[in-house]
Amino acid sequence: MIHTEHLSHSYDGALALVDLNLHVEPGEILGFLGPNGAGKSTTVKILTGLLAPQQGRALVAGFDVERQAIEVKRRVGYVPETPALYDSLTASEYLELVGCLYHLDPAAARTRRDELLKLFGLDADQHRRIKEFSKGMRQKVVIASALLHKPDVLILDEPFDGLDANTALVMKELLRQLAGQGKTILFSSHILEVVERICTRILIINRGRQVAEGQAADICASTGTSSLDQAFNKLTGTRDVGQVTADILAALEDA
Amino acid sequence: MIDRALSAAGVDAVQWRALVRAFIRVDFSQLLGAFGRSQTVRSGAGLFFSALFYGMSGFAVSVLGLASEDRWLGATLVGGYIAFVVASNVLATHASTIVSPEDHSILGHRPITSRTYLAVRVATILVHTSITAVIIGFSPVVVYGITLGWRAAAATAVMVVLAAVGATLAIVVCYAWLLDAVGPDRLNRVVSYAQLATTSLMYLGIAALSESAIRHAMAGTSLPPTPLILLFPGTWFGGVVAFAIGDHRPVVGIAAALAVGSVVAFAAALNGRLSLTYSARLAAVASSAGARRAAAPARRWRLPFFGRGEARAVSLLIRTQFKHDNRFRLGVLTFVPLTLFYLFLGGRDAEVIDPFVSSSGRSQSTMVLQLVLYFLPMSLTQLLRSSDAYRAAWIFYATPADRARVVTSARNVVSLLVIVPYVALLSAYYGWAFHNVAHGLLHAIFLGLMSQLAFAIVVCADPAMPFSEPPNRNRQAGALFGLMLALGIVGSIAHAIVAAIVYPRPWLFGSTILAFIVGVWLVDRLTRTRVETRTDARLFLS
C-alpha cells in the first residue's frame, strides 16, 4: 500500500509538490502522470526514502518513509528514471551486490538472480561488464535488481525506457501478474498508451498539484476529450499544440 | 586577435570559444554549485588549501633557489619543480580528459573539425595547468624580482610559462603517441600502467635530481657545464632565467633555447594526433571490444570476514573497481613506487636503526612514517570515495543497506587489500635492515596499526559511501595540506615518544598495540553516528 497525506516539497523556495494526497491499494497499478517538472520524480524519491518530505507524510507498505525508511526500503523495488550502474561490474555481479545490500541469503539470491537474468534474456551476457551493455540491457538489469528481493511495492519511473518491443510486452504482462499477486505498483511514465493499457487507475499532477484522478475513461469524460493524451494536454498543456507547432516551424523558417 | 590567430591555425573560433567555456564549466561544476552548496563549500575549501599549499611551496623553492650562488642551478630548481608539479597534475587529473571516448558521442555528429577539437582540448588542459602555474610561480617571480631586479622577474615569469606549457604538452604528446602505438582496445590498461611507470620515473628521477641539486646548492657548488646536464629538462627552464640575467655560457644558452624549442616541438608533434577522428576510433573500438570477448564468469576469490551483507557487497565492488577502474587502480598502485622511493631516501640519508635496540639517532622510519600517517590514509580515502561512476551509488540509498556498515566495511576491505600487503612489504624490508625478522615484523605491524587508526580517523572526519563522489581536482591537494599539518605534527611527536619510550618496553609496546586496536573500534563507533548525518543522497537527486 502507498499512502500520502498533504505531501509538499520545495527546492530553494520553488514549489515542486503541493499537498499531494495519493493512495494505492495492494493489487492496484497506479499510473502516475505529469509533464516534465510536474513533481513526479520528487514524489517517487520521497516514497523510496531518497528524499525526506518537508511537509505531510507518506506511508509505504504501512511504514512511514521518514521515520522507518529502512523498513520501507526493504519492501520497495525501485526503478529510477535515469538508473546509473557500476559499469565495471558484470550483470551477475551487480545483482549479487544488490542482493547483499538487501541481506538476501546468498544461495537463494543466486538462484533468483539466475532466474531473473534468464527471464530477461540476459543469461548469455551475465558475465559481461555492464559498460558493454546497450541501454535496453542496462534497463533490464535495473528492473531485475528491483525485483530481486520480491518487494511488496514496486515504484517504477519510466521502466520501459530503452526496452525492445518484446521485452516491453513481457514487462506489461509481468506487471499485471504482479498486481494480481497483490503487489502495489506505482508506475510513472510519459508513454500514455502504455499507462492507459496496464494501469487500473491514473493520477495526473501538474506543477506539483494533483489535477486529475480516476480511470482513463473517467478522466477523458471529465475533461470532455476522447483520448488520454488529449485529456493530459488539456489538463497540463499551457499552449495549444497546433499553435506551438506552427510557431516552431515559423522560427525554423526565420532562421 | 585570438579569433584571427585561431582562424589562421584552421580552428573555428566560435566553436572553440563555446566548447572551451563548456568544458571549463563542467570541470568546475562543483565549485559553481552544480552539486549543491555543501559540495561548493568543500570544493572552494579544497581550492583554497591547494592554492595555499602550492603558493607556499613555490615560495619555499624560490628561496631555496636563491640560496645557490649558481643562478642556473637555483633557477633549475624552481623551473624543475614547477614542471614536475604541473606534469603530475596533468597525469593525475587530466588523463581521462585526454583519452575520453565520450567526446565522440557528444561531438562526433557535430560539424567540428579535428583541429578545432584539438585546440579545445589543449586549451582546456592549459587553463587548469595555468592556474596551478600562476599560483606556484607567483612567489618565484616576486622573490627573484625583489632580489635580482626586474629583468630576473620577467625571465622568471617566462620560465614559469614555458615550464608549465612544456610539461603539459609533453604529457599530452606522450599520451597521443601511446594511443597511436597500442591501439584503443588496450588503451586504458596500457595508459594506466604507463601513468604508473611515468609517475615512478618522475618520483625517482626528478625528485632524486632535485634532492641532489638542493644538496649542491646548500654546499655552494654549481651545475657542471657539461652537455649531459641538459638531459634533465629542469635545466632548460632554469637556463632562461640564467641567460637573461647575464650567464651567457654556451651550455646555458643551449638550455634556454631548448626550453623554447621543446614547447614549439611538442605543439608541432601534437598537431594531428589528438583529434576527434581519433576519439571516434576510441569510441568505436571501446563499444565493440565487449562483443568480441567471451562471456565467461570471472574468477573471484572470497575475502575472509567479508562473506555477507554490506561487507560482501563492498568487497565485490572495490575489487571489481580495482580491476576495471583505471583511476582507482592507478591510485592504489602508485603507493608501490612511492614507498620504494621513501625507503630508498630514508636508507640513503640515515642508517636504518632497529628501534627495539636503540632509540638514538635518526630513525629511517621518519620518512615512512610520513607516508603511513598522512599520505596513505588520505589518498586511500580520496580514492575510495571518488569515481567517475559516482552516480551509481544511488543503490546504497535506495536499499535498506546499513550505511555505517558500508562505510566501515569499505575502509576495512581497502585496509585488507592495501595496508596489510603494505605491512608485509615493510616487514620484509625492516626484517632485512634490522637483521632481525621478529623486530621487523613488530615494527611493521606497529606502523600498519597507526596507519589503520589514521585511516579510520580520516574516514570518520568526513564519511562517504564508496565511489559516491565525482572526482574533485581541487580537493586532494587541499586535504593533503590540512592532513600534512595535523597528522604530520601529531605523528612526528608520537613517533619520537614511541621510539624513546614504547619500543624498549615490551609491556608498553603490547599495550600501545592494544590501544590502537581499541582506538580503531572507538572511531568506528563514532563513525556510525556521523554517517547518517554526513552522507546524503543529494548527488543522485539532481
Interface residues (C-beta under 8 A of the other chain):
Chain A: K45 T48 G49 L50 L51 I70 E71 K73 R74 V76 Y78 P80 P83 A84 L85 Y86 D87 S88 L89 T90 S92 E93 E96 L97 V98 C100 L101 Y102 H103 P106 A124 D125 Q126 H127 R128 R129 K131 E132 S145
Chain B: S287 A289 G290 A291 R293 A295 A296 P297 A298 G307 R308 G309 E310 R312 A313 L316 L317 T320 Q321 K323 H324 D325 A389 R391 A392 W394 I395 F396 Y397 A398 T399 P400 A401 F467 A537 F540 L541
